[in-house]
Amino acid sequence: MIFVSSGDLEAIVHNLESEYDREEILDKKDEVGRKVLAVAAMLGRSAIVRELVRHGAQVNEQTVRGYSSLHFAACWGHVDTVRTLLELGASTETWTFRRERPVDLARKYSKADCVDCLALAGAKQDLVSYIAFIKDMVSESAGQITTVEKNLCVELCAAKSDWIQSFKNPTVLHFTAQRKEIEDKLQSILNKLSAQSAANPSSG
C-alpha cells in the first residue's frame, strides 16, 4: 500500500507489470479490509486508480460492509477520482450495509461537486439500464406484441441511445425526461406484456 499512499505512480506501474507482484498488490488488504483500489480512491489517486483497473482491479468490488471504491472517493470529496471511476464503469447503485449509495455518502459529508457528478451519472445509468430492459423485453416477447409495437420499441430505444451519444451537456432533468418519454410512449405495450405475464406466470 505504500506506493499508493505516497502517490508513486511509476513504482506501482512497475510492480503491476509483474504478474506475481500484480496479484499480490491487487489482493492485499489493509488493516480494515480495504483493497488497494479502495485505498487509492479514498486518497484521490486518480492516475493510480486507472492503472489498477487496467491491470485487473475490479472497479465495483465492495468491502464486507458494502463499500465500493466509488463510495470512498465520494465521501472524501475526490470528484476527479469519482469521474475516473465512473468512466471505468463504476456503478452508482452499489449499496453499503447501511443502504447508502455513493451519492448518499457525498450528501452526508457535504461533498457538493461529488453529489452533482454522481446524480448526473446515476440518471444516465438509469436511462441506459431502462433502454436495455426494453430491448430485453422485446427480444423475449415473441408472439405477444405486434410487429408495429415491436418496431416502435426498437426505434424508440435506438433514438434514445443516439440521444445519449449526441446530446451536449445534459442535466439530470434531461435524462429523467427521456426515460419518462419512453415510459409514456410504451405504456400500453408494457401494460399488455405485464397482463400476459400475470395470466401465464409459467411462460417466463
C-alpha angles and dihedrals in degrees: 000000000000094000090053094048092051093043091236098162095172093054095048093047089051091053093044090057089067111079093214094047091042094058091046092049096046096045100041116106130204124233093283097045102263119141122223096266091056091049092049090050092048090053094046095242096156097170091050090047089055093050093047092053091044089056095049111282110147108242095204098041112132135206120244087270093051102257115147127196087259090058090054095047091047099049092047091050099241098151095173089055090046089055091047093052092047090050088052092054105269114165120235090206102067112123133211124219086267091057093251124146122205091263090052091056091047089054092045091056096038096245095156098178091052091047091054093045094048095044090054093045091047092052090050093047090049092054092046090050092048092051089051089050091053091048091051091047091053093047090053096044101082109160094002100089133033125255089251091054092047092050091050090055094046094046093046092050091049091050093050092046089053089048091055090053098044109031111102122224099351121191131214088262091055092054092044091051092050092053092047090052090055091048093048095047094045099037095108091049092047091049090050093052092044091053092048091049091051091049092048107032093166093058092081 
